C-alpha cells in the first residue's frame, strides 16, 4: 500500500501521505474504483487501535502507546472480539 500511495517511498507513512491525492489517483488509474473509495474513507486514527489490539501483551501495548495505566489501553484501544468456533 505504501508504494501505491506514496510517490516518494522513502517518506514515512503518515496521515498526510495516506490522504494524498496520489493514493486515490493511483487506485483510479489502476481501474479499481472500490479501492479508490476505500482509500477516501480510510481514517488514520484506526491504525492505533488496530495495532494495539494485535499485541498479545497488554503491558507492551500500553508501553507502545505511552500509557502509564493498562486500564486505559484496555478500555479505549483494545478491540479484540470473542473467539468462536466455526459452524461447520
N, C-alpha and C positions, 0 to 999 in steps of 0.2 A: 504494500500500500504506500509505503514511503516514496518509492520510485515513481508511482503513479501520480502522487500529489505534489511532490517537491521537484521543482525544476533544478534545484541545486542539492543533490542528495547528501552533501556533506553537512548541511544545516541540521540543527536539532528539530525534532518533530514537536511543534508547538501548536497552540490553538490557531495562531495566525497562519501557520503552514497548512493546517488541515482545512481552514476555511478559505484558503486562497482560491481564486478563480481557476487556477491551473488544475485543481482537483476535478472540478466539475467539467472543465473544458476537455480534459484528458478522457474522462469517462464517456462524455458525449461523442468525442472523436472516435472512441473505440466501438461506438454503436450500442452502448449499454445504458439506456435511459434509466433502468431500475437502479443501477449503481449510482448514476448521477443524482437521482432523487435521495438515495440513502446517504450520500455524502453531504448533500444540502441539509438534511435533517440531523446529522450527527452533532452531538453535544460533547465537547471535550471533557466536561466535568464527569461524565460517565466512566472514564478510564480510572479515576481514583478509586471509586468503589469496587469496580471490577477487579483491579489488580490486588486490592486489599482482600477481597473475598477469595482469591485464588491462593493465598498464602495460608497454609495449614496452621502455623504457629501464631496465635493471637498476639503474643508479645512482639514477635518480629514484625507483624503487620502494624502494630501501634508505633513501633520504633520508626518504621518506614514513613509513616505519616507525621511523625514528630509529636505524637501524643504522649502525655505522661500517664494518662489513665486508660487502661484497657477497656473499661466500660464504655467510653466514648466511641472507641473504634468499633466495638461490638454492636452498639446501639445504632450508630449513624451510618457506618460504612460497610459492615459485613452483610452481604446478600447471598446467603447460602440456603438453597432450597432443601426440602426434605428429600432424602433418598428413598425411592420407591422401586418395587420390583416390576418387571415388565408383565403385561397381562397375558402374554403368550409364551 
